[in-house]
Amino acid sequence: MFEYRMEHDTMGEVRLPKQVYYGAQTQRAIDNFPISGRRIAPELIHALGLVKWAAALANHQLGQLTRNGRNPLQSKEIDALIQAAFEVSEGMLDDEFPIDVYQTGSGTSSNMNANEVISNRAIEIAGYDRFAIEKRIHPNDHVNCGQSTNDIFPTAIHVAAALEIKNRLIPAIQKGIDILQKKAEDWKDILKIGRTHLADATPLSLGQEVSGLGRQMELSRKRAEMALDQILELPVGGTAVGTGINSHTQFGSRVALILAEKTQIPFQETFNHFEANAQRDGLVACHSLLKTIAVSVSSIANNIRWLSSGPRCGFYELKLKDLQPGSSIMPGKVNPVLCESVMQLSAKVLGNDATISYAGASGGQFQLNIMMPVIADTVLDSIRILSGGISLFAEKCLSTMEANTEQCQKAVEQSLSMVTGLNPFIGYEKAAALAKEAFKTNKTIRELCQEQKILPPDELEKALNPWRMTKPLS
């Protein structure tokens, strides 16, 4: 049998499990939103704890927790409040955050969840009875001092997303950059045929082709850094509608500075609290850049999937490491599973972008956006799957793939686009006629030119040198 306790809020008493740290408002939200079974992301819980920790420090520095006339805290109680908030930031109390993602649109339920957990845990640390009706360290008066959900919840979203981009996404992308740049250098002397429209084109080196993929990764890193830049302004200090009611004039800037020093991310108080409370344009812009990264990595994965197709009836210019059987009915079949995984997660990120765009456009009226929990869940989902997918793709696919040198070189001489090297000598129209005839007679361009004595042997050798075609005319 479960044991229960009674707690109260401004609407009355609520029964909840005895041992939990959360309180009445959290329990109401649990009862009101049994929707998806998905809680807010752990990254957001930890960021909420970090913001509450910074807020407690700032309020302490500004004397807001000890002033007379409002249940002033003693030194040991302030220390307990700071410690409890930090424990939330460290993931020590994750189980105490059970509220569904699809809750009140401001995130008030989760903000109060954090306030109640930190309050009760701080009371316990300070040596008091956390089951007492009157809260010595109060969830609203102390934990939420100088704050509103309307500025704190979006601040936590920014902090969570920025930390994930800095600590997970950018390092994952860098791993891919390093591998592809090395492969490009190692494979610079492997000649192969180019393809445009999936049709034969002029030659290039495998190193040149892979260098293009590496550049996509480089640009993806730049876009991740730009995505981080979009969310450096923090709404903290705006409280309910952006006016900063009930907060110290220095509170927002002080919290931003504390968070910047702790995370080594250059957070700053927003330039305009009315914009920062009402709109989530920074997160929309951030995710738009994440979407572009997803487009790039999906393209890279798809190119590698094509280049490794085969092994006998496809291109098979790249050899991928065998990771698992590919068919339940075809023995010996192996598939490019990591390429497929990356392409799928990229599709999810593109869908996520539609969600965030709609939530940003439709959710922000007057002084508040009321779709913040789904924005938070979606942007953190995109960062999480991009980071995990790119890291794994780099480690288990990019780093282990090998060049099939013989297969690369095999098709070069057969390509009808070799005729492009003749353009400066005989002109486009005559070269086009040669290509059509070569295809019709099943001959190479070189064989046809030799038969028809199109050019003297030395000039023909120069014109049809495939390596000459891999760079501009000298």
N, C-alpha and C positions, 0 to 999 in steps of 0.2 A: 504494500500500500504506500502511495506517495504521501509525504507530509506537506502541508501547505502553511502559508502565513498570509496575513492580511496587510496590505499597504494602501495608502490613499494618495489621491491627487486632487486637483480642484473639482473633479467631477464626482468624487466619492471614493468608496473603498473598492479594492480589487483583490481577488484571491489569486495567488500565484505560488509556484513551487517554493518550498521553504528555503532551500540552500542556494538558489540562484542569486547573483549579484544585481541583476536588473530589477526594475521596480514596476510600479503601476502603469505608467504610460507605455512601457515596452510590452507589458502583458496585453493591454488594450490593442496594440498594433498587431500582436501575434493573433489575437482573436478576430481582428477586423480584416486581415489580409492573408488568408490561407489560399494563396493563388498558385504560385509556381513551384513552391518548395525550394526555391533558390534564394539563398541569403545574399546580402550585399557582399561584394568581393572582399577577401581578406586584406588585399592591398588598401582598400578604402577604410576598413576598420583600423588598420595600423596608422594610416594617415590621419584619421580622426583623432586617434590617441596622441599622435605627434602634435597636431594643432592644439589640442586641449593642454598638452604639456607646455607648449610655447605660450599659450594664453595664460596659464597659471604662473609661469615665470614672469611674463610681462606684467600681469596684475600685481604680483608680489613686488617687482621692481618699482612700480608706480604707486604702491601703497594702497591699492584698491581692496585688498583682502583684510586689511587690519584697521580700516578707518572706523570711526565711532558711528553708532546709530544704525548699523545694519549687520548684526550678528558677526562681529569681527572674529577672525580666526587667530589662534595662537600660532606661535612659530612651528611647533611640532605638527599642527594640523595642516599648515601650509606645506611643510615637507611631505606629509602623507599624501596630500592632494597631488603634488608634483610627481611623487613616486608612483601613485596609482595610474595617473595618465600615461606615464612612461611605460608601465607594464602593458597597457593596452597597445601602445605603439610597437612593443616588442613581440606581440602576438601571444602573450601569456593568458589572455582572457577571451580568445576568439569564440569559444563556445557560448559566451554570454551575449552574443549578437545574433539572435534567431529570426529577425524580422525579414519578411519577403522583400525582394527587389521592388515589386509592384505595390508600392505603399503611397502614402501622401507625397504629392509631387515636389514639395520643397525638401524632403528628406527629414522633416521634423521628427518623425518616429525614430529614425536612426540616430539623430543628434541627441534626442532625449535618452535613447538607449545608452549612448556613450556617457551622458551626464549621470545617469543612475548607476551604471556600473562603476564609474570612477568614484562617485560619491560613496557608495557602500564599501568599496574596497579601501578607500582612504580612511573611512571611519574605522574599519577593522585594523588598518596599519597603525592608526593613532591610538589604538587600544580601547576603543569604545565598542558598544553593542550595536552592530549594524542592523539588528532587527528592531531597534527602538523606533517608536512611532515618529518622534521628532528627530530630524537629521541634523546632527551637529555640523557636518560638512554637507551643505545642501546642494542638490543637483542643479538647481536654477540659480540660487543666490551666489554660490561660490564656483562650482565647476563651470557654469555658463556665464560667469560674470563678464560684463562688457560685450556679450555676444548675442547673436540671434542665429537660428538655423539658416536664415536667408543669406548671411555672409559667411558663416562657418562651414556649412556643408559644401558650397562650391569651392571654398578655399581648400578643403580636404580633397576634393576631386582633383584640383590642380596639382596639389602636392603629391597625391598618389600617382597620377599619370606622369608627372615629371620624374619622379623617382624610378618608375618602371622604364621609362624611355632612357634615362641616364644609365641605370644599372644593368638593364637586361637587353633592351633593343639595340642600342648603339654598339655594345660589345659583340652581339650576335652578328650584326652586319659587318663589323670590322673583321670578324673571323672569315666571313665569305670573301671580303676584299683581299685579304692576305693570300688566301688559297688561289683565287682566280688570277691574281697578278703573277704569282709564281708559275702557275700552269701556262699563262700566256708567254712568259719568258722561256720556259722549258720547251714549248711547242712552236717556237718562232720559225723553225726550219722545216716544218712539216707542211708540204703543199697539199691543197685540197681544192675542190670546186666550190664556188659560191652558189647560193640559191636565192632568187627573189621570186615572189609569188609561188613559192614551192617549185619553181622551174629552174633549170640549169642556168647559171650565170658565169661570170668570169672567175678566174682562180683567185685565191687568197691563201694565206697561211692559217693553219689551225690556231696559231698563237694570236694572229690578228683577230680572228673570230672570237676567241675567248677573251681577248682584251676588251672587246665591246661589252661582254657580259660583266667583266670586272668594273668597267666604267659605270654601268648601271648600278652596281653595288656601291661605288663611290658616291654617286649622286643620291642613292638611297640614304647613305649616312648623312649627307648634307641636309636632306629633307627631314630626317629624324631630329637633327639639331635645330632645324627651323620649326619643327613641330613643338619642341621643347620651349622655344622662344615665345610661342603663342600663348603659353599658360604661365608665364612668370609673374604677371600682375595678379595679386591676391585681393579678393573682396573683403577680407577681414578688416573690421573697423567701421563698416557701413551699417551694421546691425539690421534693423527691421526693413527700412526702405531706402537706405543709403545716406541718411542724415547723421548716423552715428549716435543716435539717442542712447543714453545710459552707458556709453563707453568713454574712456579717457581719450583726450585728443591725440595722445601719442600711442594709443594702444595698437592700432593697425600697423603703424610703421615699426613698432617694437616687436610685434609678433613676426612680421615679415623678416626682420633682421635676425631674430633668433632662429627661425626656420632656415634662413640662408646659411647661417654659420653652421648649423647642425648638419644640413644635407649637402653643403658645398654646391648648391644650386642658387643662382642670383635672384631669388625671389624679391619682390618689392611690393609695397602697398600700391593698390591701383591708383591711377591718376584721377579717376572719376568713379565714385562709389555708386552713383545712380545707374551708370552703364553696367558696372560690375555686378550689382545685385540683380538687375533685370534681365540681362542677356548672357547667353553662353556662347557668344561668337568666337571667343578664343578657343574653346573646345571644338567647335565646328571646324575652324581653320586647322587646328591641330590634327583632327581626324582626317581632314581632306589630304593632308600630307601623308598620313599613315596609309590612306587608300592608294596614293601614288606609289608608295613603297610596295604595297601588295601587288599592284599592277606590274611593277618591275620584276619582282621575284617570281611571279607567276610566269612571266615571259621567259625568264632565265630557265626555270624548270621545264617549260614546254619546249624550248630549244634543245635542251639536253635530252629530253625524252625523244624528240625526233632524231637527233644525231646518234642516239644509241639504239634506234629501232633496228630490229633484226632478230637473231644474228645472221640469218642467211638471205632474208627477203626484204631487208630494209637498208638503211644507210650504213649503220654500224660503224661509224667513224669514231665513236667513243665507246669504250667498254665500261659498263658500270658493275660495281661489285654485287654479286648475288647475295641477297639478303634473306629471301624466303621463297618457298615454292609459289608459283604464280597461278596455278589452276588446280581445281579439284578434279578435273577430268583429263587434262592434257599433261601427261608426265614430262617432267624436265623443263616445263615452261617457266620462265622467270620474267617478272615485270618491273618497270621502273617505279617502284612503289613510293619512294620518297618524292619524286617529281610529282606524282599524283597527289600526295599528301599536301605538298606546298600549294598546288593549284586549287585544291579544295579549301584550304584555310584562307587563301586569297579571295576566293569567291565569298566566303563568310565576311571578310573585312569589307568588301564592296557592298554587301547587303547591310552591314553595320553602319556604313556611311549614310545610307538612305535613312536609317533610323535616327541618327544624330542630326542630320540635316532637317528632318521633319520636326524633331523635338526642339531644335534651336529656333526654327521659323515659327512654329505654332505654339510653343510653350511659354515664350517670353512676352507677357503683357504688363504694361505699367511698371511696377517696381519689383517683379519677381518672375522667374521662369519656374513653371510647375511641372517640368519633366526631368528634373535633375537626377533622380535615382536611376532611370533608364539610360540617361546620358552617361552617367558614371559607369554603370555595368557594361555598357557597350564599348566605350573607349578603352576600358581596362581589359575587356575581352580581346579586342583587336591587338593591343600591345602584347598581351600574354601569348596569343597564338602566333603572332608574327615573330616574337622573340624566340619562342620554343621551336617553331618550325624552321626558321632560318638557321638557328644554331645547329639543329640536328641535320639539316640539309647540307650545311657546310662540312660537318664532321663525318657523316656517313655516306655522302654522295660526292660532293665536290672534291674532297680531299683524296678520295679513293678511285675516282674515275681515271681511266687510262686512254691514251691515244692509240687508235688502230691505224698505224702509219701506212701500212700496205693498202688498206681499204680507202684511206683518204686520197692517196695518190692515184688509185686505180681509175677513177672517173675523169681525171683532169683532161687527158688527151681525147676522151670521147665526147667532151662537151662541144656542142655546136657554137656556144658563145665564145669559144677560142677565136672565132672569126673577128671578134671585136678588135683584136690586135692588128688587123689588116686595114682598119678604117683610115689611118693616116696615109696609107700607101695606095689604096685603090678606091676609097670612098665608100660611103654607107650603102648605097644601092647595089653596087657590084658585090659587096661583102654579103648583103642579105641574100642575093641570088645564089651565092656559093653555099651559104648555110642551108638553104632549102634543097639544093641539089645534093649536098652531103647527107642530109637526112633521108632523102628519097633513095639514094644509092647505097645507104648504110656504110658510108665511108667517113673517115675523120676529115676535118678541115685540112690538116697537113697533107694527107694522101691526095685529096682532090687538087690542092694547090700544086703539088709536085707533078701530078699527071698533066695539068693544064699549063704548067710553067708560068704561074701567075707572077712570080717574082724570082729573081736570081737566088740561088741556094743560100748565099750568105744573108741576103736581106730577108728571105723567108724565115731563116733560123732566128733572126733577130725579132721579126714581127710576131712569131709564134712561140717565143720563149715565155713560158708561163710565169716565171719569176719576174720578168719585166712587167707583167700585167698586174703585179701586186702592189705597184707604187706609181705615182705620177711620172710622166715623161721627164727625163733629165734634160 
